[in-house]
Structures are given as structure tokens and as C-alpha cells.
Amino acid sequence: MLVNMEEIFDKLNENEAVLHFNINNLEWTKYILEVAREENTSVILGVSESAIKYMGGYKTVYNLVSGLVLDLNIKIPVVLHLDHGHSIESCKKAIDAGFTSVMIDASSLPLSENIEITKQVAYYAKTKNVTVEAELGSMDAYQKTNPKEVKEFVLKTGIDALAPSIGNAHGIYKGEVRLDIPLILEIAKMVDIPLVLHGGTGIPDSQIKDAIKSGIKKININTELQTSWAGAVREYIINNKDVYDPRKIISSGEIELKNKVKEKIRLCKNNNI
């Protein structure tokens, strides 16, 4: 069933985080839902603006996800989340199409502009029972969120989840990963909403666990699924050069992708912390 993020956050144990996996097509969506059902855990399906365009549009993505939830008889809570919406308009399109959660990312703008744009999205979302995540800081592993700005940002925007810059980065990390655990703790004490870790790919398990203990409640994974799936598909194509059925080619990455999803879910469950 499709729910907003608040319904998932409310049911998390103290040392537990929910996984956000980006989807890029029907197959990935199906695989992730099947693993989450098998693990009996809530899941957030994140969709970037570029992925939405690739798959056909906001309503197409909503129909794809809601249809799979129905046809696969998925009973676990599922969030359909716009990942890194870069404008008020894109967030409204997602909300109007049926997405249950959106992220507005105006983090590249000055604080006052970030607050104003985020506030407008949050106001609109509240009228539709949709949750809102926003970003404060630059996710480049070096420019961290200024804790002095956190409380003002959260209070003035009314968001439901905050993605701070804490030494994390999107994509594949260059060099050693060093999450700023003291900064996570400091920010967590300042606000009463869940914190989100972007750029979850490549972060050592020990740091993931420390981040969850310190206040992270949502962890985003995308690149790691892409590399796992792509590696398996490349190997299949090399070893099966006569195969041309796209279903066989795409599904050749199913096992690797599902194993990675399962690995991440189990890492973030309470009994592993």
C-alpha cells in the first residue's frame, strides 16, 4: 500500500533506518518490491526527474508503482517519492500525479531562497497529505551543513525530513569516506524530524551503523544498485551473444540487484545495529 514517509518514520525502532532505493524501470521496481515483501519491511521508491522523463512522465510512474503494488499483492508500506525535485513545479506535478512524498532540492541557492521555495512546496504538500524532504548543504563530501542554519530552516519551512551534508556525496566516492558523526549528533539534537543520508553507496557498514545510531532515519541507495545490475548484465551479454530478447537481458541482473537490496535492508534493521 502507498503511504507517506511519516507513516513509516513513526513505526521505526530507535536504532533503525528505512531504505530509499531509486527505481529506473519496471523491472527494478518489481525486484525491490519483492525483496521488501520478503524481508517484511517498509520501503521508499525514489524517482529522479530524469528517471521520470525516461519512463514517460509523473502519472506513468505512479501508475507503474501503484499497479505493481496491486498486482503483486504488496501489503508492506511503500512510499513513492520524488528524489531531488529541482523546482516547485516538478514537486507539484509529482504530488498531483499521486506521489506520496517529494523532495525539494533548492540547496544550491542562498539560505533565504532555499527556505522560501521549500516552504511553498511544504504548504502545497500538506493539503494533499504528502510528506516533504529538503536538503541543506552541498553533497560533495567537503562542504558540510552549517548547524547554525538548521533550526531556522526546519522551523520556517515545515518540512518532514532533512537531508544534511555530513561528509557524504552522490555517486562513487573518490578517496576515503568519512561521515561526520559528531555533526549528525549535533543536528539531530537541534530538530525533531528524521535526518536523511544521501549518497549511501560505498559508505562502510560501520559508518552506516554509526550514522543510524546518531539520528539518520532514511538512507538513499542508487549507484550501488546500478553497478551491481550493470556488472551482471555485461557478463550475461558476453556469455550469451546470441540472445536478443530484452526481457532476458534486463532480467539477467535480477539476482545481483536483489542481493544488494536485501543486503542493505538487513544492514539497517534494528537487530544488526
Secondary structure, DSSP 8 states (H G I E B T S, - for coil): -B--HHHHHTT--TT--EEEEE--SHHHHHHHHHHHHHHT--EEEEEEHHHHHHHT-HHHHHHHHHHHHHHTT--S-EEEEEEEE-SHHHHHHHHHHT-SEEEE--TTS-HHHHHHHHHHHHHHHHTTT-EEEEEES--BSSS---HHHHHHHHHHH--SEEEE-SS-BSSS-SS-----HHHHHHHHHH-SS-EEE---TT--HHHHHHHHHHTEEEEEE-HHHHHHHHHHHHHHHHH-TT---HHHHHHTTHHHHHHHHHHHHHHHSGGG-
